[in-house]
Each structure stands twice: as structure tokens, then as C-alpha cells.
Amino acid sequence: MINSPGTTRFLQNENKRLQQEVQGLRDEVMLLRGILDALRQVHEITNIITAETDVLLLLDGILEVALNTLGAKDGSLMLVDDEGKELVFVVVHGAVRHTLIGHRLPIGTGIAGWVAEQRKPVIVGNVYTDPRFSSGVDQTFSFHTHSLVCVPIIYNEQMLGVFQALNKRNNEAFTQADLSLLGVVAQLAATAMVKAQRTTTPE
């Protein structure tokens, strides 16, 4: 069989394509392993709840696992206040960890407020092109939000709060896989909060 230049070029291109597909599959496997490991860690955290459990410390651990898996620089957990009108920052990771705790955001204000109001998750690649974005927190705390993924925390139709991850490392974009992972983590966190409340509430 005569090996023509065209055949050689085709085989080289096909080999390159197959190598890229194999690398893509390897990347997907690594991603799935990371997601499974994160879910395992969160599940383990939620299984150690007792009457003495510090719920905020537990939620801090859940948020940390989620952010590490997503590769996000910053993130927060906001809970709905008793009157159901505001979100309160109760757990924060990243640059403004020690200053943002306790800050309040009216439900419906900003992207997180929209998520709480609409009960829908969202990915935003550039917040400054999104009309729902409110720059108030950034301006008040000298922070710069670029991209985010935000999900509601709901238990039995009750809106408990929202999880959000901000600014993925290396300026990468958040993905649907990131959204799905944070959504599952939010459900585990909701279960953990309710379980902790039932454990610490007298019969």
C-alpha cells in the first residue's frame, strides 16, 4: 500500500483528535471525582450533628468544601431573617470574610436577592452586564465581583437562604457542573440546618 502525503496528514490529524478526546475524558473523570469527593465530605459533615454542634461552624465547613471544589476565590452563605424580608451574611470566605458577616441585603436586591425571591439558581459570567447586579456590597466593602454562581437553599418549600461562589480562580468561567454541585450542596446544607434545629430544640 502506498502511503500518500494526504493519507499521512489524515492519520496525523486523526491521532491528534483522538488524543484531545482522551484528554477531555480524563478531565471529565477528574471533575467527577472532585464532585464525588466534595459530596462525600459534605455528607460526613452533616452526619456528625448533635445537640452540641455549632451550626455556623458546620455551615462554614460545608461552604469551604464547595468553594475548594469549584475553585472559587470567595463565597458566602446568606440566610433569610426571621421576618423573611432580608438576607443576612452568616458565613463568608475570601477577601472580606471578617467584615461582611452580619451585613443585610433586602430580598429582591442584587443577584443573590433575585435568587432568593425567584427560588432559581443562576450563573453569571460578568456581573456588570447583568441588570440584576447591585454594586452596593462591592462599593461598601471595597470588593470586586466579576463572576458568580448562586443557588437557593430550600427545605420543604421553605426558603432558608442562598449559597454563592464568586470569582473562579484563573478567571475561568463557572459551568453547569459547578451550578449542579452547588445545588446539591445547598440541599445537603438545608437538611443539616433543619436536623441541627430539631436536635437542639427541646421536645
N, C-alpha and C positions, 0 to 999 in steps of 0.2 A: 504494500500500500504506500503510495507516495504522499508524504506529509507536505501539504501546500502551506504557504505563509498564512493563508486565510484560516485553514484548519488550526494551525498553531495558535493564532491570535484568538480564535474562538475558545479553544481549550484553556488558554490563559485567563481569559475573561470569566469563563465558567468557574474555574478554580477560585478566582478572586471572589466571585459572587457567593460561592458555597462557603468560603472562609468567613465572609461577612455574616452569612446566615447563622453559622455555627457560633460566632461571637455574640450575635444577637440572642440566641437561645441561652448561651451561658449567662449573659447579663440578666435575662428574664428569670433564670433559675436562682441567681444570686439575690434578685429582688424578692422573689417569693420566699426564699429562706429568711431574708431580713424581716419580711412581714410576719411570717410564722413565728419567728423568734420574739418579735415585739408583742404579738398577741399572747404568746406563752408567758412572757414577763408580766404583762398586764393582768392576765388571768391569775398568776401566782400572787400578785399584789392584792387582788380583790378577794382572794381566798383566806387571807390572814386577818380578816376583820373580827375584832372582839369589842367588848364594851369599853376597853381602854384605848382603842385605836384613835390616833389623831387623824381625823378625816382630811384635813388640809394637807398634812404630810403625805397621806396616801395619794391624794389627787396630784400633789407635786410630783410624786414618783411616776404616776401614770403619764402626766404631761411630758416629763423628761424622756421617758421611753419613746413616746410618739415623736417628739422633735428629733431625737437622735436617729430614729429610723427614717424619718422624712428628710433628714439632712438640712433642717431649718435652723437658722440662727436664733430666732426669737419666737415666742409664743405665749399664749395666755389662756386661762380658764376664767370665764365670767359667769356668775350665777345671777339668776333673776332675784330681785329683792322681794321682801315679804308682800309688798303691795302689787308686785307684778308689773311695775312701770319702768324699772331701770335694771341695767346690767351692772354688776359690781365686779371689778377685777379682784379675784381672791388668790389666784396663783399666776405668777408671771416668771418667765425665764428670758434671759438675754440682757441687753444693754440697760433696760430701765426696770430691772427686777425689783429693786429696793425703793423705787419711787412711785410706781404705778399702782401698787396694792391699795385698794380702797377707793380708787377713782370710779366715778359713776358715769354711765352712758345711758341716756334715755333709749328705751326700746323703740326701734324705728329709725334711729340716728346712726349714720355710718353703715358700713357693710355688715359688721357684727350685729348691729341693731336690726338691720334688714333681715338677717338670717334668723334672729330670734322672733321677729314679727311674722315672717313668712314661713318659718319652720322648714326652710330649704337650705341645703348645702351649696357652697359656691366656690369656684376657683377664679381668681383674678390675676392675670399676668402682669398688668400695670395699673395700679390703683388710680393713677392720675388721669386715666382715660375712662374711669367708671364713675358715672354720675352719683352713685350711692355712697362714694367715699367721702368721709368727713375728715378734714385735716386737723381738727381741734386737738386730738391727742398728740399727734406728731408735733404740733407747734408748742403745746404746753410743756411737753417733756423732752423737747429737742431730739426727737426721734425721726427716722426716715423710713417709712413703709414703702416698699416697692411692689412686692407681690405677696399674695396670701392665699390660703385655703382655710375655709371656715365652715364648721358644721354645728347643727343644733344638738343639744343634749336633751333627749325626751324620754320620759318613762310613763307608760300607760296614758299617753296623750297629754301628760303634764310637761310644760316647758320648764326645764330646770336651768338651762344656761347655754353657753356656746364654747366650743373649743376653736382656737385659731392658731395657725402656724404662719409665721411671717418670714419673708426673705430667705429663700433657699440658698444654701452655700454655692459659691462659684457662679452666682447669677443664673442658675438653672431654673427652668420653669417647673412649677408644680404640675403633677399629672393626675389623670383619673385614678390611677392606682393609689396615689397619695390621698386623694379625696376618700376613696373607699376605705383605706386603712384608718384614717382619722374618724370616719363614720362609725366603724366597728369599735374603735377605742372609746368613742363617745358613748356608745350603748353600754359598754362594759363599765365605764365610769358612772353612768346613770344607775346601773344596777348596784354598784358599790356604794354610792351615796345613799340609796334607799335602804340597802342592807345595813349600813352603818347607823342610819337613823333609827331603824327598828331595833337594832342591837342595844343602842344606848337609851332608848325610850322605855321607861318602866311599864310593866303590864298594868 
